[in-house]
Amino acid sequence: MPSILMNLRVLLPFQVFADKSSVIRIVAETGAGSLGLLPRRLDCVAALVPGILTYETEAEGEVYVAVDEGVLVKTGADVVVSVRQAIGGADLDQLRDAVEKEFLVLDEQEQSVRSVLAKMESNLIHRMARFHND
C-alpha cells in the first residue's frame, strides 16, 4: 500500500512562497495552540497567528518558516497556507526573533493606525451630523 503524503503551498499576497510535495507532517500555530496535520487528518480550516510553521519532507527533513497571521486550509492531501508575510531559514532562534521583531511590531503599528483612523471617522461623522442639523 503506497504511503499518502501531502502537498503544501504557502501563499503570500503577491507570490507563492513555497510549493512542496511529499510532505509528511505540518505543524502551525493558531490562537488556540499548535495544530498538527498528518496526511489522513480530516479536512479543516484554521486561523493562524504569527509564529513558526514547521513541515517535514523526506528529502529536506524538518523545515521552519516564520509566518505572519493568515489562514490554513486542508482539503484532502492539499494544504494551502495563506499569510501576509513569511521568512524562511534554518536557524529556529533567528526565525523566532524575526516573528517577535517584525510581525508582532507590525501588529502593534497596525492597531495604532486603526485607532487613529477610527477617531478620524468618528470626528467626520460628528461634523457631518452637526452640519446636517444646522
OpenMM code with the backbone's topology and positions (N, CA, C; nanometers):
from openmm import Vec3, app, unit

residues = "MET PRO SER ILE LEU MET ASN LEU ARG VAL LEU LEU PRO PHE GLN VAL PHE ALA ASP LYS SER SER VAL ILE ARG ILE VAL ALA GLU THR GLY ALA GLY SER LEU GLY LEU LEU PRO ARG ARG LEU ASP CYS VAL ALA ALA LEU VAL PRO GLY ILE LEU THR TYR GLU THR GLU ALA GLU GLY GLU VAL TYR VAL ALA VAL ASP GLU GLY VAL LEU VAL LYS THR GLY ALA ASP VAL VAL VAL SER VAL ARG GLN ALA ILE GLY GLY ALA ASP LEU ASP GLN LEU ARG ASP ALA VAL GLU LYS GLU PHE LEU VAL LEU ASP GLU GLN GLU GLN SER VAL ARG SER VAL LEU ALA LYS MET GLU SER ASN LEU ILE HIS ARG MET ALA ARG PHE HIS ASN ASP".split()
positions = [
    Vec3(0.0844, -0.1179, 0.0000),
    Vec3(0.0000, 0.0000, 0.0000),
    Vec3(0.0890, 0.1243, 0.0000),
    Vec3(0.0752, 0.2153, -0.0977),
    Vec3(0.1601, 0.3330, -0.1036),
    Vec3(0.1262, 0.4294, 0.0093),
    Vec3(0.2278, 0.4964, 0.0582),
    Vec3(0.2044, 0.5924, 0.1661),
    Vec3(0.1437, 0.7205, 0.1091),
    Vec3(0.0514, 0.7774, 0.1835),
    Vec3(-0.0152, 0.9003, 0.1421),
    Vec3(0.0626, 1.0174, 0.2009),
    Vec3(0.0962, 1.1142, 0.1173),
    Vec3(0.1666, 1.2332, 0.1624),
    Vec3(0.0867, 1.3566, 0.1208),
    Vec3(0.1237, 1.4724, 0.1758),
    Vec3(0.0503, 1.5959, 0.1497),
    Vec3(0.1275, 1.6865, 0.0545),
    Vec3(0.0530, 1.7792, -0.0047),
    Vec3(0.1098, 1.8868, -0.0857),
    Vec3(0.0882, 2.0164, -0.0090),
    Vec3(0.1921, 2.0963, 0.0059),
    Vec3(0.1847, 2.2213, 0.0822),
    Vec3(0.2163, 2.3391, -0.0088),
    Vec3(0.1293, 2.4391, -0.0026),
    Vec3(0.1548, 2.5662, -0.0722),
    Vec3(0.1453, 2.6777, 0.0307),
    Vec3(0.2486, 2.7597, 0.0385),
    Vec3(0.2481, 2.8775, 0.1253),
    Vec3(0.2367, 2.9980, 0.0330),
    Vec3(0.1254, 3.0699, 0.0453),
    Vec3(0.0964, 3.1828, -0.0423),
    Vec3(0.1119, 3.3146, 0.0307),
    Vec3(0.1738, 3.4107, -0.0361),
    Vec3(0.1830, 3.5483, 0.0110),
    Vec3(0.0883, 3.6316, -0.0757),
    Vec3(0.0617, 3.7566, -0.0408),
    Vec3(-0.0329, 3.8351, -0.1212),
    Vec3(0.0014, 3.8433, -0.2703),
    Vec3(0.1299, 3.8460, -0.3047),
    Vec3(0.1649, 3.8657, -0.4448),
    Vec3(0.2577, 3.7590, -0.5016),
    Vec3(0.2760, 3.6490, -0.4306),
    Vec3(0.3631, 3.5439, -0.4827),
    Vec3(0.3422, 3.4136, -0.4067),
    Vec3(0.3938, 3.3066, -0.4638),
    Vec3(0.3938, 3.1768, -0.3977),
    Vec3(0.5276, 3.1645, -0.3258),
    Vec3(0.5237, 3.1535, -0.1930),
    Vec3(0.6463, 3.1446, -0.1139),
    Vec3(0.7061, 3.0055, -0.1216),
    Vec3(0.6217, 2.9025, -0.1124),
    Vec3(0.6697, 2.7636, -0.1168),
    Vec3(0.5626, 2.6756, -0.1792),
    Vec3(0.6075, 2.5787, -0.2569),
    Vec3(0.5187, 2.4796, -0.3170),
    Vec3(0.5886, 2.3450, -0.3023),
    Vec3(0.5484, 2.2680, -0.2016),
    Vec3(0.6172, 2.1433, -0.1673),
    Vec3(0.5235, 2.0246, -0.1830),
    Vec3(0.5792, 1.9154, -0.2322),
    Vec3(0.5038, 1.7909, -0.2390),
    Vec3(0.5722, 1.6894, -0.1485),
    Vec3(0.5085, 1.5792, -0.1271),
    Vec3(0.5614, 1.4721, -0.0411),
    Vec3(0.5882, 1.5204, 0.1010),
    Vec3(0.4949, 1.5979, 0.1553),
    Vec3(0.5074, 1.6485, 0.2920),
    Vec3(0.4504, 1.5439, 0.3877),
    Vec3(0.5298, 1.5085, 0.4871),
    Vec3(0.4921, 1.4047, 0.5826),
    Vec3(0.4018, 1.4595, 0.6929),
    Vec3(0.4374, 1.5772, 0.7454),
    Vec3(0.3599, 1.6378, 0.8542),
    Vec3(0.3783, 1.7879, 0.8526),
    Vec3(0.2814, 1.8586, 0.9125),
    Vec3(0.2839, 2.0046, 0.9205),
    Vec3(0.2386, 2.0430, 1.0612),
    Vec3(0.3055, 2.1418, 1.1198),
    Vec3(0.2647, 2.1967, 1.2494),
    Vec3(0.2574, 2.3484, 1.2333),
    Vec3(0.1417, 2.4065, 1.2700),
    Vec3(0.1209, 2.5504, 1.2599),
    Vec3(0.0665, 2.6017, 1.3920),
    Vec3(0.0826, 2.7332, 1.4153),
    Vec3(0.0364, 2.7944, 1.5392),
    Vec3(-0.0946, 2.8680, 1.5162),
    Vec3(-0.1940, 2.8381, 1.6006),
    Vec3(-0.3236, 2.9055, 1.5964),
    Vec3(-0.3447, 2.9785, 1.7285),
    Vec3(-0.4523, 3.0531, 1.7373),
    Vec3(-0.4843, 3.1221, 1.8614),
    Vec3(-0.5118, 3.0267, 1.9765),
    Vec3(-0.5504, 2.9030, 1.9446),
    Vec3(-0.5808, 2.8029, 2.0476),
    Vec3(-0.4624, 2.7117, 2.0779),
    Vec3(-0.3495, 2.7330, 2.0098),
    Vec3(-0.2313, 2.6488, 2.0312),
    Vec3(-0.1812, 2.5911, 1.9003),
    Vec3(-0.0952, 2.4918, 1.9103),
    Vec3(-0.0373, 2.4301, 1.7907),
    Vec3(-0.1371, 2.3355, 1.7256),
    Vec3(-0.1330, 2.3324, 1.5928),
    Vec3(-0.2182, 2.2441, 1.5145),
    Vec3(-0.1280, 2.1536, 1.4323),
    Vec3(-0.1396, 2.0249, 1.4531),
    Vec3(-0.0607, 1.9281, 1.3784),
    Vec3(-0.1440, 1.8625, 1.2704),
    Vec3(-0.0860, 1.8493, 1.1518),
    Vec3(-0.1554, 1.7869, 1.0394),
    Vec3(-0.0766, 1.6679, 0.9890),
    Vec3(-0.1448, 1.5559, 0.9765),
    Vec3(-0.0911, 1.4370, 0.9127),
    Vec3(-0.1757, 1.4100, 0.7881),
    Vec3(-0.1254, 1.3318, 0.6942),
    Vec3(-0.1964, 1.3141, 0.5669),
    Vec3(-0.3406, 1.2659, 0.5788),
    Vec3(-0.3721, 1.1824, 0.6735),
    Vec3(-0.5081, 1.1273, 0.6819),
    Vec3(-0.6003, 1.2067, 0.7737),
    Vec3(-0.5556, 1.3221, 0.8202),
    Vec3(-0.6402, 1.4044, 0.9066),
    Vec3(-0.7590, 1.4553, 0.8262),
    Vec3(-0.8706, 1.4752, 0.8931),
    Vec3(-0.9893, 1.5279, 0.8262),
    Vec3(-0.9627, 1.6694, 0.7758),
    Vec3(-1.0364, 1.7096, 0.6756),
    Vec3(-1.0244, 1.8440, 0.6213),
    Vec3(-1.0569, 1.9463, 0.7297),
    Vec3(-0.9884, 2.0613, 0.7235),
    Vec3(-1.0107, 2.1627, 0.8259),
    Vec3(-0.9660, 2.2996, 0.7762),
    Vec3(-1.0060, 2.4008, 0.8513),
    Vec3(-0.9646, 2.5388, 0.8288),
    Vec3(-0.9214, 2.5934, 0.9638),
    Vec3(-0.8108, 2.6708, 0.9663),
    Vec3(-0.7628, 2.7279, 1.0925),
    Vec3(-0.7079, 2.8671, 1.0681),
    Vec3(-0.7368, 2.9576, 1.1611),
    Vec3(-0.6783, 3.0919, 1.1583),
    Vec3(-0.5411, 3.0843, 1.2244),
    Vec3(-0.4396, 3.1336, 1.1547),
    Vec3(-0.3031, 3.1283, 1.2064),
    Vec3(-0.2646, 3.2596, 1.2721),
    Vec3(-0.1820, 3.2500, 1.3746),
    Vec3(-0.1246, 3.3671, 1.4402),
    Vec3(0.0230, 3.3736, 1.4021),
    Vec3(0.0872, 3.4886, 1.4210),
    Vec3(0.2305, 3.4948, 1.3907),
    Vec3(0.3068, 3.3888, 1.4698),
    Vec3(0.3897, 3.3134, 1.4002),
    Vec3(0.4645, 3.2066, 1.4659),
    Vec3(0.5473, 3.1279, 1.3672),
    Vec3(0.5835, 3.0080, 1.4056),
    Vec3(0.6686, 2.9214, 1.3242),
    Vec3(0.5834, 2.8095, 1.2639),
    Vec3(0.5879, 2.7978, 1.1325),
    Vec3(0.5254, 2.6866, 1.0611),
    Vec3(0.6344, 2.5834, 1.0366),
    Vec3(0.6081, 2.4601, 1.0751),
    Vec3(0.7052, 2.3518, 1.0569),
    Vec3(0.6459, 2.2492, 0.9625),
    Vec3(0.7253, 2.2070, 0.8649),
    Vec3(0.6816, 2.0956, 0.7823),
    Vec3(0.8001, 2.0026, 0.7599),
    Vec3(0.7689, 1.8774, 0.7291),
    Vec3(0.8739, 1.7776, 0.7119),
    Vec3(0.8524, 1.7029, 0.5810),
    Vec3(0.9614, 1.6917, 0.5046),
    Vec3(0.9609, 1.6097, 0.3839),
    Vec3(1.0739, 1.5079, 0.3962),
    Vec3(1.0649, 1.4011, 0.3189),
    Vec3(1.1720, 1.3021, 0.3230),
    Vec3(1.3012, 1.3602, 0.2692),
    Vec3(1.2930, 1.4439, 0.1668),
    Vec3(1.4125, 1.4987, 0.1031),
    Vec3(1.4801, 1.6058, 0.1883),
    Vec3(1.4005, 1.6960, 0.2488),
    Vec3(1.4573, 1.8110, 0.3206),
    Vec3(1.4614, 1.7932, 0.4715),
    Vec3(1.3880, 1.6988, 0.5247),
    Vec3(1.3773, 1.6867, 0.6693),
    Vec3(1.2839, 1.7944, 0.7221),
    Vec3(1.3070, 1.8396, 0.8455),
    Vec3(1.2237, 1.9449, 0.9047),
    Vec3(1.2646, 2.0803, 0.8496),
    Vec3(1.1650, 2.1593, 0.8104),
    Vec3(1.1872, 2.2938, 0.7576),
    Vec3(1.1021, 2.3892, 0.8408),
    Vec3(1.1610, 2.5022, 0.8794),
    Vec3(1.0916, 2.6019, 0.9600),
    Vec3(1.0713, 2.7285, 0.8786),
    Vec3(0.9513, 2.7859, 0.8898),
    Vec3(0.9185, 2.9104, 0.8208),
    Vec3(0.8479, 3.0008, 0.9206),
    Vec3(0.8972, 3.1231, 0.9373),
    Vec3(0.8285, 3.2212, 1.0207),
    Vec3(0.7150, 3.2797, 0.9373),
    Vec3(0.5927, 3.2773, 0.9912),
    Vec3(0.4774, 3.3283, 0.9174),
    Vec3(0.4021, 3.4308, 1.0010),
    Vec3(0.3433, 3.5261, 0.9307),
    Vec3(0.2566, 3.6244, 0.9928),
    Vec3(0.1166, 3.5629, 1.0025),
    Vec3(0.0207, 3.6402, 1.0501),
    Vec3(-0.1139, 3.5847, 1.0625),
    Vec3(-0.1712, 3.5515, 0.9251),
    Vec3(-0.2619, 3.4550, 0.9242),
    Vec3(-0.3218, 3.4128, 0.7988),
    Vec3(-0.4197, 3.2998, 0.8219),
    Vec3(-0.4347, 3.2166, 0.7197),
    Vec3(-0.5303, 3.1065, 0.7277),
    Vec3(-0.4687, 2.9813, 0.6659),
    Vec3(-0.5050, 2.8662, 0.7224),
    Vec3(-0.4615, 2.7364, 0.6734),
    Vec3(-0.5866, 2.6582, 0.6342),
    Vec3(-0.5833, 2.5981, 0.5140),
    Vec3(-0.6960, 2.5181, 0.4661),
    Vec3(-0.6427, 2.3827, 0.4212),
    Vec3(-0.6987, 2.2749, 0.4784),
    Vec3(-0.6610, 2.1396, 0.4369),
    Vec3(-0.7807, 2.0756, 0.3695),
    Vec3(-0.7614, 2.0349, 0.2433),
    Vec3(-0.8641, 1.9631, 0.1694),
    Vec3(-0.7989, 1.8418, 0.1053),
    Vec3(-0.8334, 1.7258, 0.1536),
    Vec3(-0.7711, 1.6036, 0.1042),
    Vec3(-0.6228, 1.6042, 0.1357),
    Vec3(-0.5416, 1.5828, 0.0337),
    Vec3(-0.3962, 1.5815, 0.0516),
    Vec3(-0.3340, 1.7194, 0.0317),
    Vec3(-0.4157, 1.8200, 0.0002),
    Vec3(-0.3639, 1.9548, -0.0266),
    Vec3(-0.3821, 2.0453, 0.0944),
    Vec3(-0.2734, 2.1125, 0.1307),
    Vec3(-0.2764, 2.2097, 0.2395),
    Vec3(-0.2292, 2.3428, 0.1827),
    Vec3(-0.3135, 2.4457, 0.1960),
    Vec3(-0.2793, 2.5791, 0.1489),
    Vec3(-0.2726, 2.6710, 0.2700),
    Vec3(-0.1608, 2.7402, 0.2833),
    Vec3(-0.1407, 2.8370, 0.3905),
    Vec3(-0.1278, 2.9734, 0.3234),
    Vec3(-0.2165, 3.0645, 0.3574),
    Vec3(-0.2134, 3.1987, 0.3012),
    Vec3(-0.1834, 3.2966, 0.4142),
    Vec3(-0.0682, 3.3646, 0.4042),
    Vec3(-0.0240, 3.4565, 0.5092),
    Vec3(0.0217, 3.5881, 0.4466),
    Vec3(0.0310, 3.6918, 0.5309),
    Vec3(0.0748, 3.8220, 0.4807),
    Vec3(0.2244, 3.8266, 0.4552),
    Vec3(0.3031, 3.7603, 0.5399),
    Vec3(0.4489, 3.7595, 0.5263),
    Vec3(0.5025, 3.6237, 0.5675),
    Vec3(0.6174, 3.5879, 0.5111),
    Vec3(0.6846, 3.4642, 0.5503),
    Vec3(0.8345, 3.4832, 0.5350),
    Vec3(0.9095, 3.4216, 0.6256),
    Vec3(1.0556, 3.4266, 0.6222),
    Vec3(1.1062, 3.2846, 0.6404),
    Vec3(1.1854, 3.2373, 0.5464),
    Vec3(1.2424, 3.1039, 0.5572),
    Vec3(1.3799, 3.1102, 0.6197),
    Vec3(1.4234, 3.0024, 0.6766),
    Vec3(1.5558, 2.9973, 0.7358),
    Vec3(1.5780, 2.8671, 0.8094),
    Vec3(1.7025, 2.8413, 0.8373),
    Vec3(1.7364, 2.7159, 0.9032),
    Vec3(1.7446, 2.7307, 1.0548),
    Vec3(1.7861, 2.8478, 1.1028),
    Vec3(1.8065, 2.8681, 1.2456),
    Vec3(1.6756, 2.9060, 1.3130),
    Vec3(1.6273, 2.8185, 1.3983),
    Vec3(1.4991, 2.8381, 1.4645),
    Vec3(1.4991, 2.9609, 1.5550),
    Vec3(1.6097, 2.9885, 1.6232),
    Vec3(1.6177, 3.1061, 1.7109),
    Vec3(1.6040, 3.2354, 1.6315),
    Vec3(1.6697, 3.2429, 1.5158),
    Vec3(1.6605, 3.3628, 1.4325),
    Vec3(1.5188, 3.3827, 1.3807),
    Vec3(1.4528, 3.2739, 1.3449),
    Vec3(1.3154, 3.2852, 1.2968),
    Vec3(1.2218, 3.3310, 1.4074),
    Vec3(1.2405, 3.2797, 1.5286),
    Vec3(1.1572, 3.3217, 1.6420),
    Vec3(1.1780, 3.4712, 1.6688),
    Vec3(1.3032, 3.5175, 1.6618),
    Vec3(1.3311, 3.6608, 1.6782),
    Vec3(1.2640, 3.7426, 1.5688),
    Vec3(1.2656, 3.6916, 1.4454),
    Vec3(1.2023, 3.7624, 1.3342),
    Vec3(1.0526, 3.7763, 1.3577),
    Vec3(0.9897, 3.6717, 1.4088),
    Vec3(0.8465, 3.6775, 1.4391),
    Vec3(0.8207, 3.7867, 1.5426),
    Vec3(0.9003, 3.7860, 1.6495),
    Vec3(0.8793, 3.8829, 1.7571),
    Vec3(0.9066, 4.0251, 1.7104),
    Vec3(1.0135, 4.0458, 1.6337),
    Vec3(1.0521, 4.1808, 1.5941),
    Vec3(0.9678, 4.2351, 1.4795),
    Vec3(0.9473, 4.1569, 1.3758),
    Vec3(0.8825, 4.2084, 1.2558),
    Vec3(0.7315, 4.1944, 1.2589),
    Vec3(0.6815, 4.0750, 1.2824),
    Vec3(0.5385, 4.0525, 1.2695),
    Vec3(0.4601, 4.1118, 1.3844),
    Vec3(0.5062, 4.0935, 1.5076),
    Vec3(0.4318, 4.1440, 1.6222),
    Vec3(0.4397, 4.2956, 1.6319),
    Vec3(0.5530, 4.3552, 1.5927),
    Vec3(0.5653, 4.5015, 1.5917),
    Vec3(0.4716, 4.5603, 1.4876),
    Vec3(0.4616, 4.4955, 1.3707),
    Vec3(0.3687, 4.5427, 1.2684),
    Vec3(0.2257, 4.5386, 1.3192),
    Vec3(0.1914, 4.4369, 1.3959),
    Vec3(0.0570, 4.4293, 1.4501),
    Vec3(0.0289, 4.5459, 1.5440),
    Vec3(0.1273, 4.5844, 1.6252),
    Vec3(0.1103, 4.6992, 1.7145),
    Vec3(0.0938, 4.8272, 1.6330),
    Vec3(0.1745, 4.8442, 1.5289),
    Vec3(0.1633, 4.9624, 1.4436),
    Vec3(0.0282, 4.9645, 1.3728),
    Vec3(-0.0159, 4.8506, 1.3283),
    Vec3(-0.1440, 4.8404, 1.2598),
    Vec3(-0.2575, 4.8782, 1.3543),
    Vec3(-0.2500, 4.8329, 1.4791),
    Vec3(-0.3534, 4.8681, 1.5762),
    Vec3(-0.3535, 5.0184, 1.6021),
    Vec3(-0.2370, 5.0784, 1.6076),
    Vec3(-0.2269, 5.2222, 1.6282),
    Vec3(-0.2889, 5.2981, 1.5111),
    Vec3(-0.2585, 5.2549, 1.3898),
    Vec3(-0.3145, 5.3198, 1.2708),
    Vec3(-0.4658, 5.3027, 1.2691),
    Vec3(-0.5146, 5.1846, 1.3018),
    Vec3(-0.6594, 5.1612, 1.3041),
    Vec3(-0.7278, 5.2492, 1.4082),
    Vec3(-0.6631, 5.2687, 1.5224),
    Vec3(-0.7196, 5.3545, 1.6263),
    Vec3(-0.7310, 5.4988, 1.5775),
    Vec3(-0.6265, 5.5474, 1.5133),
    Vec3(-0.6278, 5.6845, 1.4603),
    Vec3(-0.7363, 5.6978, 1.3540),
    Vec3(-0.7473, 5.6000, 1.2647),
    Vec3(-0.8499, 5.6051, 1.1605),
    Vec3(-0.9905, 5.6024, 1.2201),
    Vec3(-1.0104, 5.5242, 1.3241),
    Vec3(-1.1420, 5.5184, 1.3892),
    Vec3(-1.1778, 5.6540, 1.4498),
    Vec3(-1.0800, 5.7206, 1.5104),
    Vec3(-1.1055, 5.8537, 1.5671),
    Vec3(-1.1383, 5.9538, 1.4570),
    Vec3(-1.0651, 5.9472, 1.3457),
    Vec3(-1.0922, 6.0379, 1.2336),
    Vec3(-1.2318, 6.0137, 1.1772),
    Vec3(-1.2702, 5.8878, 1.1623),
    Vec3(-1.4032, 5.8557, 1.1116),
    Vec3(-1.5111, 5.9067, 1.2064),
    Vec3(-1.4887, 5.8895, 1.3356),
    Vec3(-1.5849, 5.9354, 1.4348),
    Vec3(-1.6012, 6.0873, 1.4287),
    Vec3(-1.4898, 6.1589, 1.4209),
    Vec3(-1.4953, 6.3053, 1.4108),
    Vec3(-1.5674, 6.3489, 1.2838),
    Vec3(-1.5422, 6.2822, 1.1733),
    Vec3(-1.6072, 6.3164, 1.0478),
    Vec3(-1.7577, 6.2961, 1.0574),
    Vec3(-1.7987, 6.1853, 1.1186),
    Vec3(-1.9420, 6.1579, 1.1328),
    Vec3(-2.0084, 6.2626, 1.2209),
    Vec3(-1.9421, 6.3018, 1.3323),
    Vec3(-1.9979, 6.4052, 1.4203),
    Vec3(-2.0107, 6.5379, 1.3470),
    Vec3(-1.9102, 6.5748, 1.2687),
    Vec3(-1.9154, 6.7011, 1.1930),
    Vec3(-2.0255, 6.6978, 1.0877),
    Vec3(-2.0396, 6.5864, 1.0206),
    Vec3(-2.1438, 6.5754, 0.9194),
    Vec3(-2.2818, 6.5838, 0.9844),
    Vec3(-2.2978, 6.5189, 1.1001),
    Vec3(-2.4260, 6.5241, 1.1710),
    Vec3(-2.4553, 6.6660, 1.2163),
    Vec3(-2.3551, 6.7361, 1.2663),
    Vec3(-2.3719, 6.8752, 1.3106),
    Vec3(-2.4064, 6.9649, 1.1919),
    Vec3(-2.3377, 6.9426, 1.0791),
    Vec3(-2.3636, 7.0216, 0.9585),
    Vec3(-2.5066, 6.9963, 0.9090),
    Vec3(-2.5500, 6.8724, 0.9150),
    Vec3(-2.6833, 6.8365, 0.8696),
    Vec3(-2.7907, 6.8992, 0.9598),
    Vec3(-2.7642, 6.9061, 1.0894),
    Vec3(-2.8596, 6.9626, 1.1847),
    Vec3(-2.8644, 7.1137, 1.1797),
    Vec3(-2.7586, 7.1778, 1.1328),
    Vec3(-2.7568, 7.3261, 1.1286),
    Vec3(-2.8305, 7.3830, 1.0130),
] * unit.nanometer
topology = app.Topology()
chain = topology.addChain("A")
for resn in residues:
    res = topology.addResidue(resn, chain)
    for name in ("N", "CA", "C"):
        topology.addAtom(name, app.Element.getBySymbol(name[0]), res)
